[in-house]
Amino acid sequence: MTSRKKVLLKVIILGDSGVGKTSLMNMYVNKRFSNQYKATIGADFLTRELVVQDRLVTMQCMSKFLLT
């Protein structure tokens, strides 16, 4: 039995309030969409594991409100 190489990928989504950063993460990680808007205070974190070219990739997603 061969073990897969593990890779950690960190993705940060930045943007203005209310544009859908957390919704985008939820669709990709959980395959769910909510019509209810709830402002993120601080940062939102989600994790997804997937296999890419025989490597186990742990994808840590973070959405953060960007002050301009």
Distance bins in CASP14 RR format, pairs under 12 A and 6 or more apart:
PFRMAT RR
TARGET T0000
AUTHOR 0000-0000-0000
RMODE 2
METHOD distances of the structure
MODEL  1
2 54 0 0 0 0 1 0 0 0 0 0 0
2 55 0 0 0 0 0 1 0 0 0 0 0
2 56 0 0 0 0 0 1 0 0 0 0 0
3 54 0 0 0 0 0 1 0 0 0 0 0
3 55 0 0 0 0 0 1 0 0 0 0 0
3 56 0 0 0 0 1 0 0 0 0 0 0
4 49 0 0 0 0 0 1 0 0 0 0 0
4 50 0 0 0 0 0 1 0 0 0 0 0
4 51 1 0 0 1 0 0 0 0 0 0 0
4 52 0 0 0 0 1 0 0 0 0 0 0
4 53 0 0 0 0 1 0 0 0 0 0 0
4 54 1 0 1 0 0 0 0 0 0 0 0
4 55 1 0 1 0 0 0 0 0 0 0 0
4 56 1 0 1 0 0 0 0 0 0 0 0
4 57 0 0 0 0 1 0 0 0 0 0 0
4 58 0 0 0 0 0 1 0 0 0 0 0
5 51 0 0 0 0 0 1 0 0 0 0 0
5 52 0 0 0 0 0 1 0 0 0 0 0
5 53 0 0 0 0 1 0 0 0 0 0 0
5 54 1 0 0 1 0 0 0 0 0 0 0
5 55 1 0 1 0 0 0 0 0 0 0 0
5 56 1 0 0 1 0 0 0 0 0 0 0
5 57 0 0 0 0 1 0 0 0 0 0 0
5 58 0 0 0 0 0 1 0 0 0 0 0
6 49 0 0 0 0 1 0 0 0 0 0 0
6 50 0 0 0 0 0 1 0 0 0 0 0
6 51 0 0 0 0 0 1 0 0 0 0 0
6 52 0 0 0 0 0 1 0 0 0 0 0
6 54 0 0 0 0 0 1 0 0 0 0 0
6 55 1 0 0 1 0 0 0 0 0 0 0
6 56 1 0 1 0 0 0 0 0 0 0 0
6 57 1 0 0 1 0 0 0 0 0 0 0
6 58 1 0 0 1 0 0 0 0 0 0 0
6 59 0 0 0 0 0 1 0 0 0 0 0
7 49 0 0 0 0 0 1 0 0 0 0 0
7 50 0 0 0 0 0 1 0 0 0 0 0
7 51 0 0 0 0 0 1 0 0 0 0 0
7 52 1 0 0 1 0 0 0 0 0 0 0
7 53 0 0 0 0 1 0 0 0 0 0 0
7 54 0 0 0 0 0 1 0 0 0 0 0
7 55 1 0 1 0 0 0 0 0 0 0 0
7 56 1 0 0 1 0 0 0 0 0 0 0
7 57 1 0 1 0 0 0 0 0 0 0 0
7 58 1 0 0 1 0 0 0 0 0 0 0
7 59 0 0 0 0 1 0 0 0 0 0 0
7 60 0 0 0 0 0 1 0 0 0 0 0
8 47 0 0 0 0 0 1 0 0 0 0 0
8 48 0 0 0 0 0 1 0 0 0 0 0
8 49 0 0 0 0 0 1 0 0 0 0 0
8 55 0 0 0 0 0 1 0 0 0 0 0
8 56 0 0 0 0 1 0 0 0 0 0 0
8 57 1 0 0 1 0 0 0 0 0 0 0
8 58 1 0 1 0 0 0 0 0 0 0 0
8 59 0 0 0 0 1 0 0 0 0 0 0
8 60 1 0 0 1 0 0 0 0 0 0 0
9 47 0 0 0 0 0 1 0 0 0 0 0
9 48 0 0 0 0 1 0 0 0 0 0 0
9 49 0 0 0 0 0 1 0 0 0 0 0
9 50 0 0 0 0 1 0 0 0 0 0 0
9 52 0 0 0 0 1 0 0 0 0 0 0
9 55 0 0 0 0 0 1 0 0 0 0 0
9 56 0 0 0 0 0 1 0 0 0 0 0
9 57 1 0 1 0 0 0 0 0 0 0 0
9 58 1 0 0 1 0 0 0 0 0 0 0
9 59 1 0 1 0 0 0 0 0 0 0 0
9 60 1 0 0 1 0 0 0 0 0 0 0
9 61 0 0 0 0 1 0 0 0 0 0 0
9 62 0 0 0 0 0 1 0 0 0 0 0
10 45 0 0 0 0 0 1 0 0 0 0 0
10 46 0 0 0 0 0 1 0 0 0 0 0
10 47 0 0 0 0 0 1 0 0 0 0 0
10 57 0 0 0 0 0 1 0 0 0 0 0
10 58 0 0 0 0 1 0 0 0 0 0 0
10 59 1 0 0 1 0 0 0 0 0 0 0
10 60 1 0 1 0 0 0 0 0 0 0 0
10 61 0 0 0 0 1 0 0 0 0 0 0
10 62 1 0 0 1 0 0 0 0 0 0 0
11 21 0 0 0 0 0 1 0 0 0 0 0
11 24 0 0 0 0 0 1 0 0 0 0 0
11 25 0 0 0 0 1 0 0 0 0 0 0
11 28 0 0 0 0 1 0 0 0 0 0 0
11 29 0 0 0 0 0 1 0 0 0 0 0
11 44 0 0 0 0 0 1 0 0 0 0 0
11 45 0 0 0 0 0 1 0 0 0 0 0
11 46 0 0 0 0 1 0 0 0 0 0 0
11 47 0 0 0 0 0 1 0 0 0 0 0
11 48 0 0 0 0 1 0 0 0 0 0 0
11 57 0 0 0 0 0 1 0 0 0 0 0
11 58 0 0 0 0 0 1 0 0 0 0 0
11 59 1 0 0 1 0 0 0 0 0 0 0
11 60 1 0 0 1 0 0 0 0 0 0 0
11 61 1 0 1 0 0 0 0 0 0 0 0
11 62 1 0 0 1 0 0 0 0 0 0 0
11 63 0 0 0 0 1 0 0 0 0 0 0
11 64 0 0 0 0 0 1 0 0 0 0 0
12 21 0 0 0 0 1 0 0 0 0 0 0
12 25 0 0 0 0 0 1 0 0 0 0 0
12 43 0 0 0 0 1 0 0 0 0 0 0
12 44 0 0 0 0 0 1 0 0 0 0 0
12 45 0 0 0 0 0 1 0 0 0 0 0
12 59 0 0 0 0 0 1 0 0 0 0 0
12 60 0 0 0 0 1 0 0 0 0 0 0
12 61 0 0 0 0 1 0 0 0 0 0 0
12 62 1 0 1 0 0 0 0 0 0 0 0
12 63 1 0 0 1 0 0 0 0 0 0 0
12 64 1 0 0 1 0 0 0 0 0 0 0
12 65 0 0 0 0 0 1 0 0 0 0 0
12 66 0 0 0 0 0 1 0 0 0 0 0
13 19 0 0 0 0 1 0 0 0 0 0 0
13 20 0 0 0 0 1 0 0 0 0 0 0
13 21 1 0 1 0 0 0 0 0 0 0 0
13 22 0 0 0 0 1 0 0 0 0 0 0
13 23 0 0 0 0 0 1 0 0 0 0 0
13 24 1 0 0 1 0 0 0 0 0 0 0
13 25 1 0 0 1 0 0 0 0 0 0 0
13 26 0 0 0 0 0 1 0 0 0 0 0
13 27 0 0 0 0 0 1 0 0 0 0 0
13 28 0 0 0 0 1 0 0 0 0 0 0
13 29 0 0 0 0 0 1 0 0 0 0 0
13 40 0 0 0 0 0 1 0 0 0 0 0
13 43 0 0 0 0 1 0 0 0 0 0 0
13 44 0 0 0 0 1 0 0 0 0 0 0
13 45 0 0 0 0 0 1 0 0 0 0 0
13 46 0 0 0 0 0 1 0 0 0 0 0
13 59 0 0 0 0 0 1 0 0 0 0 0
13 60 0 0 0 0 0 1 0 0 0 0 0
13 61 1 0 0 1 0 0 0 0 0 0 0
13 62 1 0 0 1 0 0 0 0 0 0 0
13 63 1 0 1 0 0 0 0 0 0 0 0
13 64 1 0 0 1 0 0 0 0 0 0 0
13 65 0 0 0 0 0 1 0 0 0 0 0
13 66 0 0 0 0 1 0 0 0 0 0 0
14 20 0 0 0 0 0 1 0 0 0 0 0
14 21 1 0 0 1 0 0 0 0 0 0 0
14 24 0 0 0 0 0 1 0 0 0 0 0
14 40 0 0 0 0 0 1 0 0 0 0 0
14 43 0 0 0 0 0 1 0 0 0 0 0
14 44 0 0 0 0 0 1 0 0 0 0 0
14 61 0 0 0 0 0 1 0 0 0 0 0
14 62 0 0 0 0 1 0 0 0 0 0 0
14 63 1 0 0 1 0 0 0 0 0 0 0
14 64 1 0 1 0 0 0 0 0 0 0 0
14 65 0 0 0 0 1 0 0 0 0 0 0
14 66 1 0 1 0 0 0 0 0 0 0 0
14 67 0 0 0 0 0 1 0 0 0 0 0
14 68 0 0 0 0 0 1 0 0 0 0 0
15 21 1 0 1 0 0 0 0 0 0 0 0
15 22 0 0 0 0 0 1 0 0 0 0 0
15 24 0 0 0 0 0 1 0 0 0 0 0
15 40 0 0 0 0 0 1 0 0 0 0 0
15 43 0 0 0 0 0 1 0 0 0 0 0
15 62 0 0 0 0 0 1 0 0 0 0 0
15 63 0 0 0 0 1 0 0 0 0 0 0
15 64 1 0 0 1 0 0 0 0 0 0 0
15 65 1 0 0 1 0 0 0 0 0 0 0
15 66 1 0 1 0 0 0 0 0 0 0 0
15 67 0 0 0 0 1 0 0 0 0 0 0
15 68 0 0 0 0 1 0 0 0 0 0 0
16 39 0 0 0 0 0 1 0 0 0 0 0
16 40 0 0 0 0 0 1 0 0 0 0 0
16 63 0 0 0 0 0 1 0 0 0 0 0
16 64 0 0 0 0 0 1 0 0 0 0 0
16 65 1 0 0 1 0 0 0 0 0 0 0
16 66 1 0 0 1 0 0 0 0 0 0 0
16 67 0 0 0 0 1 0 0 0 0 0 0
16 68 1 0 0 1 0 0 0 0 0 0 0
17 37 0 0 0 0 1 0 0 0 0 0 0
17 38 0 0 0 0 0 1 0 0 0 0 0
17 39 1 0 0 1 0 0 0 0 0 0 0
17 40 0 0 0 0 1 0 0 0 0 0 0
17 41 0 0 0 0 0 1 0 0 0 0 0
17 42 0 0 0 0 0 1 0 0 0 0 0
17 63 0 0 0 0 0 1 0 0 0 0 0
17 64 0 0 0 0 0 1 0 0 0 0 0
17 65 1 0 1 0 0 0 0 0 0 0 0
17 66 0 0 0 0 1 0 0 0 0 0 0
17 67 0 0 0 0 1 0 0 0 0 0 0
17 68 0 0 0 0 0 1 0 0 0 0 0
18 24 0 0 0 0 0 1 0 0 0 0 0
18 37 1 0 0 1 0 0 0 0 0 0 0
18 38 0 0 0 0 0 1 0 0 0 0 0
18 39 1 0 0 1 0 0 0 0 0 0 0
18 40 0 0 0 0 1 0 0 0 0 0 0
18 63 0 0 0 0 0 1 0 0 0 0 0
18 65 0 0 0 0 1 0 0 0 0 0 0
18 66 0 0 0 0 0 1 0 0 0 0 0
19 37 0 0 0 0 0 1 0 0 0 0 0
19 39 0 0 0 0 0 1 0 0 0 0 0
19 40 0 0 0 0 0 1 0 0 0 0 0
19 63 0 0 0 0 1 0 0 0 0 0 0
19 65 0 0 0 0 1 0 0 0 0 0 0
19 66 0 0 0 0 1 0 0 0 0 0 0
20 26 0 0 0 0 1 0 0 0 0 0 0
20 27 0 0 0 0 1 0 0 0 0 0 0
20 28 0 0 0 0 0 1 0 0 0 0 0
20 33 0 0 0 0 0 1 0 0 0 0 0
20 34 0 0 0 0 0 1 0 0 0 0 0
20 35 0 0 0 0 0 1 0 0 0 0 0
20 37 0 0 0 0 1 0 0 0 0 0 0
20 38 0 0 0 0 0 1 0 0 0 0 0
20 39 0 0 0 0 0 1 0 0 0 0 0
20 40 0 0 0 0 1 0 0 0 0 0 0
20 44 0 0 0 0 0 1 0 0 0 0 0
20 63 0 0 0 0 1 0 0 0 0 0 0
20 65 0 0 0 0 0 1 0 0 0 0 0
21 27 0 0 0 0 0 1 0 0 0 0 0
21 28 0 0 0 0 0 1 0 0 0 0 0
21 37 0 0 0 0 0 1 0 0 0 0 0
21 39 0 0 0 0 0 1 0 0 0 0 0
21 40 1 0 0 1 0 0 0 0 0 0 0
21 42 0 0 0 0 0 1 0 0 0 0 0
21 43 0 0 0 0 1 0 0 0 0 0 0
21 44 1 0 0 1 0 0 0 0 0 0 0
21 45 0 0 0 0 0 1 0 0 0 0 0
21 46 0 0 0 0 0 1 0 0 0 0 0
21 61 0 0 0 0 1 0 0 0 0 0 0
21 62 0 0 0 0 1 0 0 0 0 0 0
21 63 1 1 0 0 0 0 0 0 0 0 0
21 64 1 0 0 1 0 0 0 0 0 0 0
21 65 1 0 0 1 0 0 0 0 0 0 0
21 66 0 0 0 0 1 0 0 0 0 0 0
22 28 0 0 0 0 0 1 0 0 0 0 0
22 29 0 0 0 0 0 1 0 0 0 0 0
22 30 0 0 0 0 0 1 0 0 0 0 0
22 32 0 0 0 0 0 1 0 0 0 0 0
22 33 0 0 0 0 0 1 0 0 0 0 0
22 34 0 0 0 0 1 0 0 0 0 0 0
22 36 0 0 0 0 0 1 0 0 0 0 0
22 37 0 0 0 0 1 0 0 0 0 0 0
22 38 0 0 0 0 1 0 0 0 0 0 0
22 39 0 0 0 0 1 0 0 0 0 0 0
22 40 1 0 1 0 0 0 0 0 0 0 0
22 41 0 0 0 0 0 1 0 0 0 0 0
22 42 0 0 0 0 0 1 0 0 0 0 0
22 43 0 0 0 0 1 0 0 0 0 0 0
22 44 1 0 1 0 0 0 0 0 0 0 0
22 45 0 0 0 0 0 1 0 0 0 0 0
22 46 0 0 0 0 1 0 0 0 0 0 0
22 61 0 0 0 0 1 0 0 0 0 0 0
22 62 0 0 0 0 0 1 0 0 0 0 0
22 63 1 0 1 0 0 0 0 0 0 0 0
22 64 0 0 0 0 1 0 0 0 0 0 0
22 65 0 0 0 0 1 0 0 0 0 0 0
23 29 0 0 0 0 0 1 0 0 0 0 0
23 30 0 0 0 0 0 1 0 0 0 0 0
23 32 0 0 0 0 1 0 0 0 0 0 0
23 33 1 0 0 1 0 0 0 0 0 0 0
23 34 1 0 0 1 0 0 0 0 0 0 0
23 35 0 0 0 0 1 0 0 0 0 0 0
23 36 0 0 0 0 0 1 0 0 0 0 0
23 37 0 0 0 0 1 0 0 0 0 0 0
23 38 0 0 0 0 0 1 0 0 0 0 0
23 40 0 0 0 0 0 1 0 0 0 0 0
23 44 0 0 0 0 0 1 0 0 0 0 0
23 46 0 0 0 0 0 1 0 0 0 0 0
23 63 0 0 0 0 1 0 0 0 0 0 0
24 30 0 0 0 0 0 1 0 0 0 0 0
24 32 0 0 0 0 0 1 0 0 0 0 0
24 33 0 0 0 0 1 0 0 0 0 0 0
24 44 0 0 0 0 0 1 0 0 0 0 0
24 46 0 0 0 0 0 1 0 0 0 0 0
24 61 0 0 0 0 1 0 0 0 0 0 0
24 62 0 0 0 0 0 1 0 0 0 0 0
24 63 1 0 0 1 0 0 0 0 0 0 0
25 31 0 0 0 0 0 1 0 0 0 0 0
25 32 0 0 0 0 0 1 0 0 0 0 0
25 33 0 0 0 0 0 1 0 0 0 0 0
25 34 0 0 0 0 0 1 0 0 0 0 0
25 40 0 0 0 0 0 1 0 0 0 0 0
25 43 0 0 0 0 0 1 0 0 0 0 0
25 44 1 0 0 1 0 0 0 0 0 0 0
25 45 0 0 0 0 1 0 0 0 0 0 0
25 46 1 0 1 0 0 0 0 0 0 0 0
25 47 0 0 0 0 0 1 0 0 0 0 0
25 48 0 0 0 0 1 0 0 0 0 0 0
25 59 0 0 0 0 0 1 0 0 0 0 0
25 60 0 0 0 0 0 1 0 0 0 0 0
25 61 1 0 1 0 0 0 0 0 0 0 0
25 62 0 0 0 0 1 0 0 0 0 0 0
25 63 1 0 1 0 0 0 0 0 0 0 0
25 64 0 0 0 0 0 1 0 0 0 0 0
26 32 1 0 1 0 0 0 0 0 0 0 0
26 33 1 0 0 1 0 0 0 0 0 0 0
26 34 1 0 0 1 0 0 0 0 0 0 0
26 35 0 0 0 0 0 1 0 0 0 0 0
26 36 0 0 0 0 0 1 0 0 0 0 0
26 38 0 0 0 0 0 1 0 0 0 0 0
26 40 0 0 0 0 0 1 0 0 0 0 0
26 44 0 0 0 0 1 0 0 0 0 0 0
26 45 0 0 0 0 0 1 0 0 0 0 0
26 46 1 0 0 1 0 0 0 0 0 0 0
26 48 0 0 0 0 0 1 0 0 0 0 0
26 61 0 0 0 0 1 0 0 0 0 0 0
26 63 0 0 0 0 1 0 0 0 0 0 0
27 33 1 0 1 0 0 0 0 0 0 0 0
27 34 0 0 0 0 1 0 0 0 0 0 0
27 46 0 0 0 0 0 1 0 0 0 0 0
27 48 0 0 0 0 0 1 0 0 0 0 0
27 61 0 0 0 0 0 1 0 0 0 0 0
27 63 0 0 0 0 0 1 0 0 0 0 0
28 46 0 0 0 0 1 0 0 0 0 0 0
28 47 0 0 0 0 0 1 0 0 0 0 0
28 48 1 0 0 1 0 0 0 0 0 0 0
28 50 0 0 0 0 0 1 0 0 0 0 0
28 59 0 0 0 0 1 0 0 0 0 0 0
28 61 1 0 0 1 0 0 0 0 0 0 0
28 63 0 0 0 0 0 1 0 0 0 0 0
29 44 0 0 0 0 0 1 0 0 0 0 0
29 45 0 0 0 0 0 1 0 0 0 0 0
29 46 1 0 1 0 0 0 0 0 0 0 0
29 47 1 0 0 1 0 0 0 0 0 0 0
29 48 1 0 1 0 0 0 0 0 0 0 0
29 49 0 0 0 0 0 1 0 0 0 0 0
29 50 0 0 0 0 0 1 0 0 0 0 0
29 58 0 0 0 0 0 1 0 0 0 0 0
29 59 1 0 0 1 0 0 0 0 0 0 0
29 60 0 0 0 0 0 1 0 0 0 0 0
29 61 1 0 0 1 0 0 0 0 0 0 0
29 62 0 0 0 0 0 1 0 0 0 0 0
29 63 0 0 0 0 0 1 0 0 0 0 0
30 44 0 0 0 0 0 1 0 0 0 0 0
30 46 1 0 0 1 0 0 0 0 0 0 0
30 47 0 0 0 0 0 1 0 0 0 0 0
30 48 0 0 0 0 1 0 0 0 0 0 0
30 61 0 0 0 0 0 1 0 0 0 0 0
31 46 0 0 0 0 0 1 0 0 0 0 0
31 48 0 0 0 0 0 1 0 0 0 0 0
32 46 0 0 0 0 0 1 0 0 0 0 0
38 44 0 0 0 0 0 1 0 0 0 0 0
39 63 0 0 0 0 0 1 0 0 0 0 0
39 65 1 0 0 1 0 0 0 0 0 0 0
40 46 0 0 0 0 0 1 0 0 0 0 0
40 62 0 0 0 0 0 1 0 0 0 0 0
40 63 1 0 0 1 0 0 0 0 0 0 0
40 64 1 0 0 1 0 0 0 0 0 0 0
40 65 1 0 0 1 0 0 0 0 0 0 0
40 66 0 0 0 0 0 1 0 0 0 0 0
41 63 0 0 0 0 0 1 0 0 0 0 0
41 64 0 0 0 0 0 1 0 0 0 0 0
41 65 0 0 0 0 1 0 0 0 0 0 0
42 62 0 0 0 0 1 0 0 0 0 0 0
42 63 0 0 0 0 1 0 0 0 0 0 0
42 64 1 0 0 1 0 0 0 0 0 0 0
42 65 1 0 0 1 0 0 0 0 0 0 0
42 66 0 0 0 0 0 1 0 0 0 0 0
42 67 0 0 0 0 0 1 0 0 0 0 0
43 60 0 0 0 0 0 1 0 0 0 0 0
43 61 0 0 0 0 0 1 0 0 0 0 0
43 62 1 0 1 0 0 0 0 0 0 0 0
43 63 1 0 0 1 0 0 0 0 0 0 0
43 64 1 0 1 0 0 0 0 0 0 0 0
43 65 0 0 0 0 1 0 0 0 0 0 0
43 66 0 0 0 0 0 1 0 0 0 0 0
44 60 0 0 0 0 0 1 0 0 0 0 0
44 61 0 0 0 0 1 0 0 0 0 0 0
44 62 1 0 0 1 0 0 0 0 0 0 0
44 63 1 0 1 0 0 0 0 0 0 0 0
44 64 1 0 0 1 0 0 0 0 0 0 0
44 65 0 0 0 0 1 0 0 0 0 0 0
45 59 0 0 0 0 0 1 0 0 0 0 0
45 60 1 0 0 1 0 0 0 0 0 0 0
45 61 1 0 0 1 0 0 0 0 0 0 0
45 62 1 0 1 0 0 0 0 0 0 0 0
45 63 0 0 0 0 1 0 0 0 0 0 0
45 64 0 0 0 0 1 0 0 0 0 0 0
46 58 0 0 0 0 0 1 0 0 0 0 0
46 59 0 0 0 0 1 0 0 0 0 0 0
46 60 1 0 0 1 0 0 0 0 0 0 0
46 61 1 0 1 0 0 0 0 0 0 0 0
46 62 0 0 0 0 1 0 0 0 0 0 0
46 63 0 0 0 0 1 0 0 0 0 0 0
47 57 0 0 0 0 0 1 0 0 0 0 0
47 58 1 0 0 1 0 0 0 0 0 0 0
47 59 1 0 0 1 0 0 0 0 0 0 0
47 60 1 0 1 0 0 0 0 0 0 0 0
47 61 1 0 0 1 0 0 0 0 0 0 0
47 62 0 0 0 0 1 0 0 0 0 0 0
48 56 0 0 0 0 0 1 0 0 0 0 0
48 57 0 0 0 0 1 0 0 0 0 0 0
48 58 1 0 0 1 0 0 0 0 0 0 0
48 59 1 0 1 0 0 0 0 0 0 0 0
48 60 0 0 0 0 1 0 0 0 0 0 0
48 61 1 0 0 1 0 0 0 0 0 0 0
49 55 0 0 0 0 0 1 0 0 0 0 0
49 56 1 0 0 1 0 0 0 0 0 0 0
49 57 1 0 0 1 0 0 0 0 0 0 0
49 58 1 0 1 0 0 0 0 0 0 0 0
49 59 1 0 0 1 0 0 0 0 0 0 0
49 60 0 0 0 0 0 1 0 0 0 0 0
49 61 0 0 0 0 0 1 0 0 0 0 0
50 56 1 0 0 1 0 0 0 0 0 0 0
50 57 1 0 1 0 0 0 0 0 0 0 0
50 58 0 0 0 0 1 0 0 0 0 0 0
50 59 1 0 0 1 0 0 0 0 0 0 0
51 57 1 0 0 1 0 0 0 0 0 0 0
51 58 0 0 0 0 0 1 0 0 0 0 0
51 59 0 0 0 0 0 1 0 0 0 0 0
52 58 0 0 0 0 0 1 0 0 0 0 0
52 59 0 0 0 0 1 0 0 0 0 0 0
END
